[in-house]
Amino acid sequence: MAGPILVDSGFLVALLNRHDSNHAWASALAMRYPPQWVTCDAVLSETFVLLGASGLPAIAELISRGALSSTFRFSDGGTDILKLMQKYADVPMTFADACLVRMTEIVSDPTLLTTDADFRKYRRLGRKAVPCLLPG
């Protein structure tokens, strides 16, 4: 059985914004990997900012019906998150990206849906690639 599907703000924005250049990609993945999706508080914060007030109803609906949940907080691995951000300071790695990488380290067989190509640069558990799906 496949592990959890983790989602980044880029995927959520593309899915919920019909005008986003990656909307068709995100919609296809949403059908291939249906909810329940997991993420972190930092990604929710980014998504709310990126979509603005017009995106609130769609995100709220995903959360209220249990399709999207935040299962990770900074206190779940703060030291490791800060180490990742320092390691990838030259990229630079955002706080949300570091939380997602850490999530891939602590759950079994994850898949991350993202539009952020930086996840191809990041490594988890030392030298392992982050298992992610990107457009293109």
N, C-alpha and C positions, 0 to 999 in steps of 0.2 A: 504494500500500500504506500502511496506517495505521502511525503511529509507535508508539513504546513505550507501554504502559499502566503508569502510575505509580500506586502505591497509598499511601494515608495510613493511619494507625493507626485512625481511625474506621471506614473501610471494612473493615479486617481484623477489628476487634473485632465489628462488625455481622455479618460473614460467619461468624465462628467461634463466636459466642454466640447460640444459638437464642432466647434471651430478650431480646435487644436489640431495641429498637423499629424499627430499620432492617434487621433480618435478612432479611426478604423482598426488600427493595430490593437489598441486597448480593448475595443469592443469584441474583437475576435478572441483575444486572450481571455476576456471575462466569460465567454461562452465555453472555451476550452478548459478553463480553470475556474469553475464557479465558486462563489463564496461558500464557506466562510473564509475571509481573508484576515490576516493578522498584521499588525503594524505596531508602531510605538507612538508615544505622545508627541515626540518631536516631529514625526511625519504628519500627524494630524494638524499640528500647529502650522507647519509649512503649507499644507493643503488649504486650510482655512484662509491663510494670507494670500496665496496664489489665486484662489477662486473668488475671493472677496465675498461680500454679502450675498451676491446672487447665487453662490454655490452652497450656501448654508443649508437650504432645504434638502438638496440631494445628498450631502454628506450626513446630515442628521437622519435621513431616512435609511441610509446604509447602516448606520450605527444602531438605530432603534429596532430594525428588523433582524439584527444579529449578523448581518452580512460582513461587517467590518468591526473589528475590535482591537483595542490597544492592549497588548498583553505584556508590554515591556516598559519599564521605567528606569531612569538613571540609577536609582538605588539598587537595581538588579545587577549592575556591573560597572559602576562608575569609574573605578580605577582602570579597568580594561578599556573602557570607552575613551578615556583621556589618553591612554597609551596609543590607541589607534590614531587619534587625532594628531598626536605628536609625530608618530611614524609617517603619516601621510600629509604633513603640514605643507609640503611643496605642491600638492595636487590643487588646492587644499581640500581636506575632507571636512564636510559639514558635520555638525553634531548629529543630525538625523541619519546621515550616512554611517557614522560610527556606530550608532545604536543598531541600525539594520545589520551591519557586518557582525556585531556582537550577537545579535539574535541568531544569525546563521551558524554561529559557533556553538550555541547552547541548545538548539533544537535538532532533532534527528531528520535528516533528508529534506532540507528546506529547498524551496524555489522562490526566488525573488523576482517580482515583476517590476521593471523600472525602465525609464527612458534615459537614465544617467549612465553614460559610457564609462564614467570613472569607476564603476563597479568592476570593470574588466581589469583595472589596475590594482585594486585592493586585493589583499590576501587574508584568508581566515585561518585560524589554527596554524599559524606559521606561514606555510607556502601554498596552501590550497586555494584554488580559485573560488570566488563567490558564485554559487550556482544561481545564475540569473538569466532572464529572458529580456532582450532589448529589441526595439524596432530594427528592421533591416536585416 
